[in-house]
Amino acid sequence: MIFLSEEGSIRTILNDTGVAADVMGLAPGDHHTSNLDILKSRTFENNLLLFIITGIITESEHYRPLMEEIDAVLGLIGENMKKGNE
């Protein structure tokens, strides 16, 4: 993970988003480290694009077909319940 390098600061992200204080109960840090160089890096861009591509593929190849199967099973259960009540 690129933010685990010496150049990056996960704490800055947590502070800036409010997660450090609101979720983790951490006091604001004394030192603010900029992540701007990381955000401009090709490594970050490549990692982000791979993350986005993985998410898109996972949705289209796994979650959508899974949802279709779940809907089909629920439809069959509903039909059987109607037949059982007749």
Backbone as numpy.savetxt, mean C-alpha at the origin, in Angstrom:
# Nx Ny Nz CAx CAy CAz Cx Cy Cz
15.29 -1.26 0.75 14.44 -0.07 0.75 15.33 1.16 0.75
15.05 2.05 -0.15 15.91 3.20 -0.37 15.97 4.14 0.85
14.90 4.22 1.62 14.90 5.12 2.77 15.68 4.56 3.95
16.12 3.31 3.87 16.96 2.73 4.91 18.42 3.10 4.74
18.75 3.72 3.63 20.13 4.15 3.41 20.42 5.37 4.28
21.68 5.71 4.36 22.12 6.86 5.18 21.53 8.17 4.66
21.22 8.24 3.37 20.72 9.47 2.78 19.25 9.74 3.09
18.50 8.71 3.46 17.07 8.86 3.66 16.66 8.91 5.11
15.46 9.40 5.34 14.95 9.49 6.70 13.49 9.07 6.76
13.26 7.89 7.28 11.88 7.43 7.50 11.22 8.31 8.55
12.01 8.74 9.56 11.47 9.60 10.62 10.89 10.89 10.04
11.56 11.47 9.04 11.05 12.68 8.40 9.67 12.41 7.78
9.54 11.27 7.13 8.25 10.92 6.52 7.19 10.76 7.60
7.54 10.06 8.67 6.58 9.85 9.76 6.20 11.17 10.43
7.17 12.05 10.62 6.89 13.36 11.21 6.01 14.20 10.30
6.37 14.27 9.02 5.64 15.12 8.07 4.21 14.65 7.83
3.97 13.37 7.96 2.62 12.84 7.75 1.80 12.79 9.04
2.44 13.06 10.17 1.73 13.02 11.46 1.68 11.64 12.09
2.21 10.65 11.42 2.17 9.28 11.94 3.02 9.15 13.20
4.17 9.82 13.24 5.06 9.71 14.40 4.33 10.14 15.67
3.65 11.26 15.63 2.98 11.78 16.82 1.63 11.11 17.05
0.80 11.06 16.02 -0.58 10.59 16.17 -0.71 9.09 16.39
0.06 8.31 15.67 -0.07 6.86 15.72 0.95 6.22 16.66
2.17 6.74 16.61 3.25 6.12 17.37 3.53 6.80 18.71
2.98 8.00 18.90 3.19 8.72 20.14 4.61 9.24 20.32
5.32 9.47 19.23 6.69 9.95 19.29 6.72 11.48 19.31
7.61 12.02 20.10 7.81 13.47 20.12 8.54 13.87 18.84
8.30 15.09 18.37 9.01 15.53 17.16 10.52 15.47 17.36
11.23 15.07 16.33 12.68 14.97 16.42 13.34 16.34 16.37
14.55 16.43 16.86 15.29 17.69 16.86 15.84 18.03 15.48
16.03 17.02 14.67 16.71 17.22 13.39 15.79 16.80 12.25
15.65 17.68 11.26 14.83 17.36 10.09 15.75 17.07 8.92
15.69 15.85 8.41 16.51 15.44 7.28 15.67 15.46 6.02
16.14 16.14 5.01 15.41 16.22 3.75 15.54 14.91 2.97
14.46 14.49 2.36 14.46 13.32 1.48 14.42 13.72 0.01
14.62 15.00 -0.27 14.49 15.51 -1.63 15.43 14.82 -2.61
16.69 14.58 -2.20 17.63 13.92 -3.11 17.16 12.51 -3.48
16.58 11.81 -2.51 16.07 10.47 -2.79 14.90 10.54 -3.76
14.00 11.51 -3.54 12.84 11.64 -4.41 13.23 11.97 -5.85
14.39 12.58 -6.03 14.88 12.92 -7.37 15.71 11.79 -7.99
15.99 10.74 -7.24 16.90 9.70 -7.73 16.22 8.72 -8.68
17.01 8.19 -9.58 16.52 7.19 -10.52 16.15 5.91 -9.78
16.90 5.57 -8.72 16.60 4.37 -7.94 15.21 4.47 -7.33
14.88 5.62 -6.77 13.55 5.80 -6.20 12.48 5.70 -7.28
12.73 6.35 -8.40 11.78 6.29 -9.51 11.56 4.84 -9.96
12.65 4.09 -10.12 12.53 2.69 -10.54 11.76 1.86 -9.52
12.08 2.04 -8.24 11.37 1.30 -7.19 9.89 1.65 -7.16
9.59 2.93 -7.31 8.19 3.37 -7.30 7.43 2.79 -8.49
8.05 2.83 -9.67 7.39 2.28 -10.85 7.18 0.78 -10.74
8.16 0.06 -10.20 7.98 -1.39 -9.98 6.85 -1.65 -8.99
6.75 -0.83 -7.95 5.67 -0.97 -6.97 4.31 -0.75 -7.63
4.21 0.29 -8.45 2.95 0.59 -9.13 2.58 -0.53 -10.10
3.55 -0.98 -10.89 3.29 -2.07 -11.85 2.85 -3.33 -11.12
3.52 -3.65 -10.02 3.16 -4.83 -9.23 1.73 -4.71 -8.71
1.37 -3.54 -8.24 0.01 -3.33 -7.75 -1.03 -3.50 -8.84
-0.75 -2.93 -10.00 -1.69 -3.04 -11.13 -1.85 -4.50 -11.55
-0.74 -5.21 -11.68 -0.80 -6.61 -12.11 -1.49 -7.47 -11.05
-1.19 -7.21 -9.79 -1.83 -7.98 -8.71 -3.34 -7.79 -8.74
-3.77 -6.55 -8.95 -5.21 -6.29 -9.02 -5.84 -7.01 -10.20
-5.25 -6.86 -11.38 -5.88 -7.42 -12.59 -5.77 -8.94 -12.68
-4.67 -9.51 -12.20 -4.45 -10.94 -12.35 -4.86 -11.77 -11.13
-5.03 -11.13 -9.99 -5.37 -11.88 -8.78 -6.69 -11.42 -8.18
-6.78 -10.15 -7.80 -7.94 -9.70 -7.05 -9.23 -9.64 -7.86
-9.15 -9.17 -9.11 -10.38 -9.14 -9.93 -10.91 -10.55 -10.20
-10.06 -11.50 -10.63 -10.57 -12.87 -10.81 -11.08 -13.46 -9.50
-10.41 -13.18 -8.40 -10.87 -13.67 -7.11 -12.24 -13.10 -6.77
-12.44 -11.82 -7.01 -13.74 -11.19 -6.75 -14.83 -11.80 -7.63
-14.50 -12.10 -8.87 -15.47 -12.76 -9.75 -15.85 -14.13 -9.22
-14.87 -14.88 -8.73 -15.17 -16.20 -8.15 -16.01 -16.08 -6.89
-15.70 -15.12 -6.05 -16.48 -14.90 -4.82 -17.91 -14.52 -5.18
-18.08 -13.63 -6.15 -19.43 -13.24 -6.58 -20.20 -14.44 -7.13
-19.51 -15.31 -7.88 -20.17 -16.50 -8.43 -20.60 -17.43 -7.31
-19.74 -17.63 -6.32 -20.09 -18.49 -5.18 -21.26 -17.90 -4.40
-21.22 -16.59 -4.17 -22.33 -15.95 -3.45 -23.63 -16.06 -4.24
-23.52 -15.95 -5.57 -24.72 -16.12 -6.41 -25.30 -17.52 -6.29
-24.44 -18.53 -6.30 -24.91 -19.91 -6.16 -25.52 -20.14 -4.78
-24.92 -19.58 -3.76 -25.48 -19.72 -2.40 -26.85 -19.06 -2.35
-26.95 -17.87 -2.94 -28.24 -17.17 -2.96 -29.31 -17.96 -3.69
-28.95 -18.56 -4.83 -29.91 -19.38 -5.58 -30.35 -20.59 -4.78
-29.40 -21.25 -4.13 -29.75 -22.42 -3.31 -30.61 -22.06 -2.12
-30.37 -20.89 -1.55 -31.20 -20.46 -0.43 -32.63 -20.18 -0.88
-32.77 -19.57 -2.07 -34.11 -19.32 -2.62 -34.84 -20.64 -2.88
-34.13 -21.61 -3.46 -34.74 -22.92 -3.75 -35.14 -23.62 -2.46
-34.33 -23.45 -1.41 -34.62 -24.09 -0.15 -35.82 -23.48 0.55
-36.13 -22.21 0.26 -37.27 -21.53 0.89 -38.56 -21.73 0.10
-38.48 -22.34 -1.06 -39.70 -22.52 -1.88 -40.48 -23.73 -1.45
